[in-house]
Amino acid sequence: MQAWHGWGFDPAAFDPLRAALGDGCELVTPALTAPASGDFNAWVAELAGQVSANEVLLGWSLGAMLAMAAVAAGARPRALVLIGGSPRFVTSAAWPHGLDASTVTAFQTGIAAQPDRTMKRFLALQTLGDSQRSAGQAALEHALETDPAKLSPALSALIGADLRTQVRHIGVPALLLHGENDALMPMAAANWLSAQLPHAQLQLFPQCGHAPHVTHARGVAEALQRFLGALPDA
């Protein structure tokens, strides 16, 4: 199974899930680097060619958006697993289920001027409303990316992505795992995705924020193993 991490982090963000899955499920976690242009579609085109037909593709946050877009662009994994996924990150008049545009602008400015301080603020949002907040922040802190040269293009790609017209054409089986208290990709976004994706099932985690694979790793591993075991070619 190939797993794509979220914005602001490196593959170490998947360490708790890898430990919970154990030796029975291999988790391949490449480091994702956005094009310097911040072009989301160019990034998707690059990544789509790295997905094989016999693997499950898992994405968290930005990684979930990239995974959905890759499938919409022609990649054909066996299945999708979306953790903290949403078709659009920023709110608009027609999309209330995201992060306020002024907050996103502040992140853009902060990455350029005070990257360390900005990333600490972003880290705090990952586990807001989570019953395991302290442990989750400690685990994710080790996976933080602090290089503005990597953060800025990836943030531009994230802000520019809007998959609302594409997701209904994603025909592979999909498992959506979402924290009920997610402060970055609200639960309403997961409900919307679940209704739009043709072959999706949604599992919500109570008292959980944006990183259930970290703070509720055992529950995520169990849900993932049930899903994999029920796939037609399992």
Secondary structure, DSSP 8 states (H G I E B T S, - for coil): -EEE--TTB-GGGGHHHHHHHGGGS--B-------TT--HHHHHHHHHTT--TTSEEEEETHHHHHHHHHHHTT---SEEEEES--SBSB-BTTB-SSB-HHHHHHHHHHHHH-HHHHHHHHHHHHTTT-TTHHHHHHHHHTTB---HHHHHHHHHHHHH-B-TTTGGG--S-EEEEEETT-SSS-HHHHHHHHHHSTTEEEEEETT--S-HHHHTHHHHHHHHHHHHHHSTT-
